[in-house]
Amino acid sequence: MNFMYSDYKVKIQEDRMTLNYLVWIFVERGGGKIDVFYPSNKIKTFKMGEDALPSLKLPEGVLKPFLKALLELNIKLPEESFIEGKLKATEYHLEDLRKLLKLNK
């Protein structure tokens, strides 16, 4: 079963009773079914509305270090890369204009 990046969805819910964050990683298959992904590379299919166990259960104290580790990977979403590229292009364009107009930085 191969799914594209854009097919995956992630839902995070705070469980205030246990101070855990429940994370579901899933793909909607159509026909009222979803595939939930688990760390052991298992995939389980559920009907929409059926209770599915979360993919991950993170204690409150683990969530911030987990997110920090993800950020350190410097993974960019396609939209972020596009915006970053536009900003770089604008920066170079402004440098060229300064040179043409003989302005100091």
Phi, psi and omega per residue, in radians:
M1 nan 1.970 3.133
N2 -1.944 2.231 3.089
F3 -2.116 2.587 3.107
M4 -1.439 2.800 3.131
Y5 -0.841 -0.761 -3.037
S6 -1.252 -0.241 -3.128
D7 -1.382 -0.447 -3.070
Y8 -1.314 2.518 3.062
K9 -2.283 2.647 3.097
V10 -2.275 2.295 3.078
K11 -2.147 2.308 3.105
I12 -2.115 2.303 -3.133
Q13 -2.274 2.381 3.099
E14 -1.509 2.258 3.062
D15 -1.812 1.709 -3.042
R16 -1.224 -0.357 3.128
M17 -1.230 -0.709 -3.067
T18 -1.841 -0.076 -3.070
L19 1.014 0.624 3.067
N20 -1.930 2.761 2.986
Y21 -1.911 2.192 -3.110
L22 -1.730 2.243 -3.059
V23 -2.122 2.202 3.042
W24 -1.960 2.249 3.038
I25 -1.980 2.099 -2.984
F26 -2.635 2.925 3.040
V27 -2.293 2.313 3.049
E28 -1.428 2.147 -3.066
R29 -1.609 -0.232 -3.017
G30 1.601 2.920 -3.130
G31 1.139 0.381 3.118
G32 1.309 0.389 -3.130
K33 -2.136 2.632 3.040
I34 -2.288 2.583 3.017
D35 -1.816 2.145 3.115
V36 -1.793 2.319 -3.101
F37 -1.714 2.433 -3.137
Y38 -2.126 2.679 -3.055
P39 -0.962 -0.465 -3.114
S40 -1.429 0.316 -3.097
N41 1.125 0.381 3.066
K42 -1.608 2.568 3.086
I43 -2.183 2.275 3.122
K44 -2.157 2.347 -3.120
T45 -1.634 2.339 3.115
F46 -2.239 2.691 2.984
K47 -1.404 2.558 3.088
M48 -0.958 2.363 3.136
G49 1.546 -0.283 3.104
E50 -1.328 2.485 3.131
D51 -1.197 2.106 3.107
A52 -1.972 2.357 3.057
L53 -1.106 2.520 3.131
P54 -1.172 2.682 3.077
S55 -1.161 -0.682 -3.139
L56 -2.411 2.593 3.022
K57 -2.204 1.889 -3.078
L58 -1.864 2.152 3.038
P59 -1.086 2.660 -3.083
E60 -0.886 -0.721 -3.105
G61 -1.253 -0.238 -3.119
V62 -1.630 -0.437 -3.023
L63 -1.024 -0.868 -3.105
K64 -1.115 -0.817 3.076
P65 -1.080 -0.602 3.106
F66 -1.109 -0.834 3.123
L67 -1.130 -0.693 3.116
K68 -1.069 -0.744 3.115
A69 -1.092 -0.691 3.090
L70 -1.116 -0.753 3.138
L71 -1.128 -0.603 3.136
E72 -1.163 -0.361 3.078
L73 -1.253 -0.245 3.097
N74 0.985 0.720 3.104
I75 -1.365 2.249 -3.128
K76 -1.896 2.405 3.003
L77 -1.334 2.689 -3.137
P78 -0.933 -0.682 3.138
E79 -1.099 -0.694 -3.133
E80 -1.153 -0.723 3.124
S81 -1.101 -0.708 3.128
F82 -1.085 -0.835 -3.133
I83 -1.115 -0.744 3.128
E84 -1.061 -0.722 3.110
G85 -1.116 -0.716 3.115
K86 -1.128 -0.699 3.127
L87 -1.137 -0.732 3.105
K88 -1.086 -0.772 3.139
A89 -1.080 -0.709 3.113
T90 -1.126 -0.728 3.121
E91 -1.044 -0.816 3.124
Y92 -1.131 -0.673 3.115
H93 -1.076 -0.758 3.128
L94 -1.145 -0.657 3.078
E95 -1.081 -0.752 3.113
D96 -1.083 -0.722 3.126
L97 -1.113 -0.707 3.110
R98 -1.054 -0.763 3.125
K99 -1.111 -0.749 3.136
L100 -1.121 -0.673 -3.122
L101 -1.555 -0.041 3.138
K102 0.987 0.810 3.083
L103 -1.729 2.565 3.043
N104 -1.456 2.656 3.104
K105 -1.165 nan nan
